């Protein structure tokens, strides 16, 4: 199978070929993207809708000594 490399760029989700070339209908093409990485999903921490509610959720930490631990 002969292979020809043609460079293009993605604009608005479509591949735009940078050189003037006519491909017949039904031509099978393969797109190779050399520098693309799969996005890593991120889970964001929840945030308060109103910052004025912050004092309601403020927690304190009490350090127990070794003799107080059960």
C-alpha positions in Angstrom: 0.0 0.0 0.0 1.6 3.3 -1.0 1.6 6.1 1.6 1.7 9.8 1.1 2.2 12.2 4.0 0.2 15.5 3.8 0.4 18.1 6.5 -2.7 19.9 7.8 -4.0 21.8 10.8 -7.3 21.4 12.8 -9.6 24.5 12.6 -13.0 24.3 14.3 -12.7 20.6 14.7 -12.0 19.9 11.1 -8.6 19.0 9.4 -7.6 21.6 6.9 -4.9 20.4 4.5 -2.2 23.0 4.0 -1.4 22.2 0.4 -3.7 22.2 -2.7 -4.5 18.5 -3.2 -7.6 16.8 -4.6 -8.5 13.5 -3.1 -11.2 11.3 -4.8 -14.4 10.6 -2.8 -14.2 7.5 -0.6 -10.4 7.8 -0.3 -9.3 6.2 3.0 -7.1 8.5 5.0 -5.4 8.1 8.4 -4.7 11.0 10.7 -1.5 10.7 12.8 -1.1 13.3 15.6 2.5 13.3 16.8 2.3 15.5 19.9 -1.2 14.9 21.2 -1.6 13.6 24.7 -4.8 12.1 26.3 -6.2 14.6 28.7 -6.0 13.5 32.3 -9.4 13.9 34.1 -9.3 16.2 37.1 -11.6 16.1 40.1 -11.9 19.5 41.6 -12.5 20.1 45.3 -16.0 21.4 46.3 -16.3 25.1 46.9 -18.8 27.0 49.0 -21.4 28.8 47.0 -21.3 31.7 49.5 -18.0 32.5 51.2 -19.9 34.0 54.1 -20.9 30.4 55.1 -17.3 29.6 55.8 -17.5 30.0 59.7 -20.3 27.4 59.8 -17.9 24.8 58.4 -14.7 25.8 60.3 -13.2 22.8 62.1 -10.8 22.6 65.0 -8.2 19.8 65.5 -7.5 18.6 69.0 -4.2 16.7 69.6 -4.7 13.9 72.1 -1.8 12.8 74.1 -0.7 9.2 74.2 -2.4 8.6 77.5 -5.7 9.9 76.2 -5.9 7.6 73.2 -8.2 4.6 73.8 
